[in-house]
Amino acid sequence: MRQLAESYRVQVICQVWEMPRSTYYYQSQAADEHELRFGLQRVAGQWPRYGSRRLTAQLQREGFHVNRKHIQRLMREMGLQGHQYAKKRRTTNSEHPFPRYANLVEQLEIVRASAGLGVRHHLHPIASGVCVPGRRHGCLHALHPRVAPGT
């Protein structure tokens, strides 16, 4: 097409070929990825446990202008595996034959609330029953027949 453009106007050539003139003038902005691929291979070999985020940051420090998704695509194409975290295992198995203990707090009768300096999320024995820490670091005083004062 460049040879024809020396003899004919670009507009005429594009009309004959039924294509827009912008196609003739288009210049790809994609840079040659050979250097980037080589850098990625080198960095991934140097730090094999790095994932795409850390590899991207390292390549950016070395002067490459890339984003994470570009590096992810290249890693997929090159067969590079970043560090993959193990799936978290659930250790609680509620389907066991052992008895479940009763919720003693559920049956407490709330008598009054008072501001106190108790530790949050614990039951504290006091003279009038049990102190259940509530909102704003205060205590809820409750009476329960099974909890003896001072225990």
Secondary structure, DSSP 8 states (H G I E B T S, - for coil): -HHHHHHS-HHHHHHHHT--HHHHH-------THHHHHHHHHHHHHSTT--HHHHHHHHHHTT----HHHHHHHHHHHT-----------------SS-----SGGG-EEEEEEE----TTS-EEETTEEEEE-GGGEEEEEE-TTS-TT-
